[in-house]
Amino acid sequence: MITARPKMILFDYGGTLLCEPEWDMLRGEKALFEHIVSNPHHYTPEELCSWEKEYMLFSIKDMLTAVQDDLFRIVLMCLFR
């Protein structure tokens, strides 16, 4: 039983500090759901995993679009200075 709250919790699953080659999002969600005390909306690990995958894909596409836009602006600035 945890008696004191941690001062900080660090989440990094982007490959910066931790690389987990056999990472399985659904397996992680199932392990997490074993410790959930209340689930008033009755979400399943599969639903959560599906939403996370959609969010991650959407975020990556947005990030790539932003990088492409920035690179295009830089090229234009260099060409027309």
Backbone hydrogen bonds, N-H to C=O, Kabsch-Sander energy under -0.5 kcal/mol:
donor,donor_aa,acceptor,acceptor_aa,energy
11,F,9,I,-0.6
12,D,10,L,-0.6
15,G,18,L,-0.6
20,E,18,L,-0.5
23,W,20,E,-1.7
28,G,24,D,-1.9
29,E,25,M,-2.4
30,K,26,L,-2.6
31,A,27,R,-1.8
32,L,28,G,-2.3
33,F,29,E,-2.7
34,E,30,K,-0.8
35,H,32,L,-2.0
36,I,33,F,-0.8
42,H,39,N,-1.9
48,L,44,T,-2.3
49,C,45,P,-2.5
50,S,46,E,-2.2
51,W,47,E,-2.4
52,E,48,L,-2.5
53,K,49,C,-2.4
54,E,50,S,-2.1
55,Y,51,W,-2.6
56,M,52,E,-2.9
57,L,53,K,-2.4
58,F,54,E,-2.5
59,S,55,Y,-2.9
60,I,56,M,-2.4
61,K,57,L,-2.2
62,D,58,F,-2.3
63,M,59,S,-2.5
64,L,60,I,-2.6
65,T,61,K,-2.3
66,A,62,D,-2.4
67,V,63,M,-2.3
68,Q,64,L,-2.5
69,D,65,T,-2.5
70,D,66,A,-2.5
71,L,67,V,-2.7
72,F,68,Q,-2.4
73,R,69,D,-2.2
74,I,70,D,-2.4
75,V,71,L,-2.5
76,L,72,F,-2.5
77,M,73,R,-2.6
78,C,74,I,-2.4
79,L,75,V,-2.3
80,F,76,L,-2.1
81,R,78,C,-0.6
